[in-house]
Amino acid sequence: MAFIDGTVVNVALPALEASFHATVVDVQWVVESYGLLLGALILVGGSLGDLFGRRRIFLLGVAIFALASAGCGIASNIHLLILARSIQGVGAALLVPGSLAIISTSFDEKSRGQAIGTWSGFTAITTALGPVLGGWLVQHASWRWVFFINLPLAALVVVISLRHIAESRAARGGEIDWGGAVLATLGLGGVVYGFIESESLGWGNSLVWSSLIAGCGCLLLFLFVEGRVRSPMVPLALFRSSSFTGANLVTLFLYGATGTFFFLFPLNLIQVQKYSATATGAAMLPLILLIFLLSRWSGGLVARYGARLPLTIGPLVAASGFVLFAVPSVSRNYWTSFFPAVVVLGLGMAITVAPLTTVVMNSVSEDRVGAASGINNAVARVAGVLAIAVLGIVMVRGFGWELGRSLTHLSLPGRILREIQANEIQFAGLKAPAGLDAGTRAAVAQSIEQAFVVGFRLVAIICAGLSVVSAAVAVLMIPQGPGEAASAAVGPAA
């Protein structure tokens, strides 16, 4: 449910823009509100499962997620949709770490890698079905059904969980670090708000820079508090393991790249390349199917070769995929333009995902798997949230620069030029103003499409750079031998 929702919503973004007459900032918040609450509270979700029962908290998350999905489906305006998406994030924060912790405690260390690989594979196949089904629903029914499809899934999950999952919890007691949860939420919220709203309010706006200062202050205070409370949400002792720290840094850079890419790519295909919503969903199928087919194999690589090799090769292959995405222009054939890039990126992620998760879980003792799962999932979600906020600014700047350069050659009236520039934040959803002749309107539309391509290329190259950085981190911080990560596992705090 959580993984399918991330990809389905991206396919629906252009429809949301049209339905609510929304800007790119509005649809950014549709994505970011979910990721923000998920990233901030997933740490609490892992701890709650350790303390009160992993199955119990998992099922509570499923229920909240389902109710919030219904709220998304009936939302009458963009603000109610953003609110419901935030509640969805809370539900996902309870169910995501619970699912992985349940698996980790059900298998011994020898078979855990393949079990996690199977988990990764099945999340990948549901992620693959999501965009295709969601695109079909957007095209033939309504974007609202993108959220309603979660309701029967939730009912099925509850029945299967009650029948087949045994309850488990950590052997030791503890407390919930609500102070840390509040500081993390306020800190991330402040930083994300500042970056996103700078696109519409401008950097000189006091609300923008005060939000950034307050957010950074809360995050620094969060680290201070986590080092001193009795039951921290983020046990800083876990980061004594170079494997654990390195794996989370790889996650930060690589998932920051993929999070931004999957936000912008559907906008490119639908608004610029003129794909249907269904075709857009299908365009990413090769990537996700590769992850599904290869995850069990790549999960076993850790036991055979250690984690360093796949966590170095995988991100480098992914970087090559991002570079290939920067090549196509407008109205190119999918099979000769985007398909090779999708395959290469999918191969890189398939090599990386299961070993990355395995080394995280093998770096800690069984009593800390809930916290470790929460931290790594939080890093993945926060990476996407922050990268979309920051690289969204890069996209706006690249789009605006190219559009301004292109429009100067069209000799447009000052009023028309100012109207276009005032609405740059709509990206490729921007329409040529009324009152222009057909030839000029076509030229303006072409300039808008080309400006989006230029901004997209710039972001794709930055994503490639982030992937290369993640590979460098793996070389420097991940142990080479197959048994080193496990031998360095961090046990319970004294």
Residue pairs with C-beta under 8 A, 6 or more apart in sequence:
1 62
1 65
1 66
1 92
1 95
1 150
1 153
1 154
1 157
2 38
2 65
2 92
2 95
2 96
3 123
3 124
3 126
3 127
3 130
4 126
4 127
4 129
4 130
4 149
4 150
4 153
5 34
5 69
5 88
5 92
5 130
5 147
5 150
6 34
6 127
6 130
6 262
7 127
7 130
7 131
7 134
7 262
7 284
7 288
8 130
8 131
8 133
8 134
8 146
8 149
9 30
9 31
9 34
9 85
9 134
9 146
10 31
10 131
10 262
10 263
10 265
10 266
11 131
11 134
11 135
11 138
11 146
11 266
11 270
11 277
11 280
11 281
12 134
12 138
12 143
12 146
12 277
13 27
13 30
13 31
13 263
13 266
13 267
14 266
14 267
14 270
14 271
14 277
14 429
15 138
15 143
15 277
16 22
16 26
16 27
16 30
16 78
16 81
16 143
17 23
17 24
17 26
17 27
17 426
17 429
18 429
19 143
20 26
20 77
20 78
20 81
22 78
23 200
23 425
23 426
24 199
24 392
24 396
24 425
24 426
24 427
24 429
25 196
25 197
25 199
25 200
25 425
26 78
26 82
28 196
28 263
28 388
28 389
28 392
29 78
29 82
29 196
30 78
30 81
30 82
30 85
31 263
31 388
32 192
32 196
32 385
32 388
32 389
33 82
33 83
33 85
33 86
33 89
34 85
34 86
34 88
34 89
34 92
35 89
35 259
35 381
35 382
35 384
35 385
35 388
36 86
36 89
36 185
36 188
36 189
36 192
36 385
37 86
37 87
37 89
37 90
37 93
37 185
38 89
38 90
38 92
38 93
38 96
38 381
39 188
39 378
39 381
39 382
39 385
40 93
40 181
40 184
40 185
40 188
40 189
40 378
40 382
41 89
41 90
41 93
41 94
41 181
41 184
41 185
42 92
42 93
42 96
42 97
42 374
42 377
42 378
42 381
43 180
43 181
43 184
43 233
43 234
43 371
43 374
43 375
43 378
44 93
44 176
44 177
44 178
44 181
44 233
44 374
45 57
45 61
45 93
45 94
45 95
45 96
45 97
45 98
45 374
46 97
46 98
46 101
46 370
46 371
46 372
46 373
46 374
46 375
46 377
47 174
47 176
47 177
47 231
47 233
47 370
47 371
47 374
48 57
48 94
48 176
49 56
49 57
49 58
49 94
49 97
49 98
49 101
49 169
49 370
50 101
50 169
50 170
50 174
50 367
50 370
50 371
51 169
51 170
51 173
51 174
51 176
52 169
53 167
53 168
53 169
54 98
54 101
54 102
54 105
54 167
54 168
54 169
54 370
55 98
55 102
55 161
55 165
55 166
55 167
55 168
56 167
57 94
57 95
57 98
58 94
58 95
58 98
58 99
58 102
58 161
58 165
59 158
59 161
59 162
60 94
61 91
61 92
61 93
61 94
61 95
61 96
61 98
62 91
62 95
62 154
62 157
62 158
62 161
63 91
63 154
63 158
64 87
64 88
64 90
64 91
64 94
65 88
65 91
65 92
65 95
65 150
65 154
66 91
66 150
66 151
66 154
66 155
67 87
67 91
68 84
68 85
68 87
68 88
68 90
68 91
69 84
69 88
69 147
69 148
69 150
69 151
69 154
70 147
70 148
70 151
71 80
71 83
71 84
71 87
72 81
72 84
72 85
72 88
72 144
72 147
73 144
73 145
73 146
73 147
73 148
74 144
75 81
75 84
96 377
97 370
97 373
97 374
97 377
98 370
99 119
100 116
100 119
100 357
100 361
100 369
100 373
100 377
101 168
101 369
101 370
101 373
102 165
102 168
103 112
103 115
103 116
103 119
104 112
104 116
104 361
104 366
104 369
104 373
105 168
105 366
105 369
106 115
106 168
107 115
109 362
109 486
110 303
112 358
112 361
112 362
113 299
113 300
113 302
113 303
113 354
113 355
113 358
113 362
114 296
114 299
114 300
115 299
116 299
116 354
116 357
116 358
116 361
117 295
117 296
117 297
117 298
117 299
117 300
117 354
117 358
118 295
118 296
118 299
119 357
120 291
120 295
120 299
120 353
120 354
120 357
121 291
121 292
121 293
121 295
121 296
121 354
122 292
124 288
124 289
124 291
124 292
124 295
124 353
125 288
125 289
125 292
127 288
128 284
128 285
128 288
128 289
128 292
130 281
131 266
131 280
131 281
131 282
131 284
131 285
132 278
132 281
132 282
132 285
133 149
133 281
134 146
134 149
134 277
134 281
135 276
135 277
135 278
135 279
135 280
135 281
135 282
136 277
136 278
136 281
137 143
137 145
137 146
137 149
138 146
138 277
138 278
139 276
139 277
139 278
140 278
170 367
170 370
171 367
172 367
172 492
174 230
174 231
175 230
175 231
176 231
176 233
177 225
177 226
177 229
177 231
177 232
177 233
179 225
179 229
180 222
180 225
180 226
180 229
180 232
180 233
180 234
181 233
183 218
183 219
183 221
183 222
183 225
184 218
184 219
184 222
184 233
186 214
186 215
186 218
187 215
187 216
187 217
187 218
187 219
187 221
187 222
188 215
188 219
188 382
188 385
188 386
189 215
190 211
190 212
190 213
190 214
190 215
190 216
190 218
191 211
191 212
191 215
191 216
191 219
191 386
191 389
192 215
192 385
192 386
192 389
193 211
193 215
194 208
194 209
194 211
194 212
194 215
195 212
195 386
195 389
195 390
195 392
195 393
196 389
196 392
197 205
197 207
197 208
197 211
198 205
198 208
198 393
199 392
199 393
199 396
199 425
200 425
201 207
201 208
202 208
203 209
223 236
225 232
226 232
226 233
226 234
226 235
226 236
227 236
233 374
234 371
234 375
235 368
235 371
235 493
237 490
237 493
238 244
238 363
238 364
238 368
238 371
238 372
238 375
238 490
239 245
239 248
240 490
241 363
241 364
241 485
241 488
241 489
241 490
242 477
242 478
242 479
242 488
243 307
243 359
243 362
243 363
243 477
243 478
243 479
243 484
243 485
243 488
244 359
244 360
244 363
244 364
244 372
244 490
245 477
246 473
246 474
246 476
246 477
246 478
247 307
247 311
247 356
247 359
247 360
247 363
247 376
247 478
248 360
248 375
248 376
248 379
249 470
249 473
249 477
250 311
250 315
250 352
250 356
250 470
250 473
250 474
250 478
251 356
251 360
251 376
251 379
251 380
251 383
251 470
252 379
252 382
252 383
252 470
253 315
253 383
253 466
253 467
253 469
253 470
253 473
254 315
254 318
254 352
254 356
254 383
254 466
254 467
254 470
255 379
255 380
255 381
255 383
255 384
256 383
256 384
256 386
256 387
256 466
257 318
257 322
257 387
257 462
257 463
257 464
257 466
257 467
257 470
258 318
258 349
258 384
258 463
259 383
259 384
259 385
259 387
259 388
260 384
260 387
260 388
260 391
260 392
260 459
260 463
261 322
261 325
261 459
261 460
261 463
262 284
263 388
263 392
264 395
264 456
264 459
265 284
265 325
266 280
267 427
267 428
267 452
268 428
268 452
268 453
268 456
269 275
269 279
269 280
269 283
269 338
270 276
270 277
270 280
271 427
271 428
271 429
271 452
272 330
272 428
272 449
272 452
272 453
273 330
273 331
273 332
274 331
275 283
283 334
283 338
283 342
284 342
286 339
286 342
286 343
286 346
287 342
287 343
287 345
287 346
287 349
288 346
289 346
290 343
290 346
290 347
290 349
290 350
291 346
291 349
291 350
291 353
293 350
294 347
294 350
294 351
295 350
295 353
295 354
296 354
298 310
298 314
298 350
298 351
298 352
298 353
298 354
298 355
299 354
299 355
299 357
299 358
301 309
301 310
301 351
301 355
302 310
302 355
302 358
302 359
302 362
302 482
302 485
303 482
304 482
305 482
306 478
306 479
306 480
306 481
306 482
306 483
306 484
306 485
307 355
307 356
307 358
307 359
307 474
307 478
307 479
307 485
308 474
308 475
308 478
308 479
308 480
309 480
310 351
310 352
310 355
311 352
311 355
311 356
311 359
311 470
311 471
311 474
311 478
312 471
312 474
312 475
312 478
313 351
313 471
314 348
314 349
314 350
314 351
314 352
314 353
314 355
314 471
315 348
315 352
315 467
315 468
315 470
315 471
315 474
316 348
316 467
316 468
316 471
317 344
317 345
317 347
317 348
317 351
318 344
318 345
318 348
318 349
318 352
318 467
319 348
319 464
319 465
319 467
319 468
319 471
320 344
320 348
320 464
321 341
321 342
321 343
321 344
321 345
321 346
321 347
321 348
322 341
322 345
322 460
322 461
322 463
322 464
322 467
323 460
323 461
323 464
324 340
324 341
324 344
324 345
325 338
325 341
325 345
325 456
325 460
326 456
326 457
326 460
326 461
326 464
327 337
327 341
328 337
328 338
328 341
328 453
329 450
329 453
330 446
330 449
330 450
330 453
332 338
348 467
357 376
359 478
359 485
360 372
360 373
360 376
361 369
361 372
361 373
362 485
362 486
362 489
363 372
363 485
363 486
363 488
363 489
363 490
364 371
364 372
364 489
364 490
364 491
365 489
365 490
365 491
365 492
367 491
367 492
368 490
368 491
368 492
387 466
391 459
391 462
391 463
394 455
394 458
394 459
394 462
395 427
395 455
395 456
395 458
395 459
396 424
396 425
396 455
397 455
398 451
398 454
398 455
398 458
398 459
399 424
399 427
399 451
399 452
399 454
399 455
400 421
400 424
400 451
401 454
402 450
402 451
402 454
402 455
403 420
403 421
403 424
403 447
403 448
403 451
404 421
406 447
406 450
406 451
407 417
407 420
407 444
407 447
410 440
410 443
410 444
410 447
412 420
412 436
412 440
412 444
416 433
416 435
416 436
419 433
420 430
420 432
420 433
420 444
423 430
424 430
427 452
427 455
428 448
428 449
428 452
430 448
431 445
432 440
432 441
432 444
432 445
432 448
433 444
436 444
478 485
479 485
479 488
